[in-house]
Amino acid sequence: KSFAVLASLVNTAKLNGVDPEVWLADVLERIISGKVTANQMETLFPWAWKAEREGIADQERRAA
């Protein structure tokens, strides 16, 4: 059962064009450190996470 959950998370990340290892490491770090509150959990979905990262990259490009 645990493997099925992990495989589902990895495949969802891949289907959304996200590196599963980078995504999972960041998401777990945010959860463990408390940087994400319970009402912000939807921001950790691969598609939302990717959009956030792309937005940050765009801002950094504009600032440079």
Helices and strands as residue ranges (DSSP letters): H 2-15, H 20-33, G 38-44, H 46-63
